[in-house]
Amino acid sequence: MKEKVSNIVVALIISGTILYSVGAFKKEELTYATVHFDGGFKKIGVIAEQRAFSEIEVVMDGNSIYSGNIEKVVSEIQNSIQNSDDPGSVVWKDGVRIRGSVGVSWVGSESNFKLTTDTIDDTSTEDEPIMVANMIYKLQNLDRAIKEDYVKHADDTLTYSEKPESSFLLSRLVSAFE
């Protein structure tokens, strides 16, 4: 009986040593990201890139006249009004619409994801025309805000865990003996 118990103890010690040597008891680094948003969550994996993004489009009569990130659109708008007698008083005509979004984008090992944190959707009307100078100011503030706060937005919406396959002991044992 004592011999059976001692054989079990020796087997446990050897098994424990083997498991320890293959890293079965190591705490994996938490690098696997999941983004949580209003509509649910999405697993994006290990993050390769995180950045602020902006996508803006100015449309007139159903045709896009400016589109791109905020810096590009603001530059194009400024170029279009620079020859005006009073660029500060230029007003967009009735029906000109500006819309877009800003947020955080990630490139992950499993999927890419864009989280919109703010939007803009304004239309110039006869009753409420859009002053171009005011719109440029509004766009620049939107751009500044997302560039300052995108890391905070990312921290608030991301959770990190182990890679799914790294948490399974059996997969570790199999890979150790391959």
Protein Blocks (a to p, Z undefined) as FASTA:
>chain_A
ZZmmmmmmmmmmmmmmmmmmnopmpccddfbccdddfklpadebjafbdcddddddddee
hiafbgcdfklmmmmmmmmmmmpmblmlgccdehiacddddddddddfkbccdddfbdcd
ddddfklccdfklmmmmmmmmmmmmmmmmmmmmmmmpccdddfklmpmklmmmmmmZZ
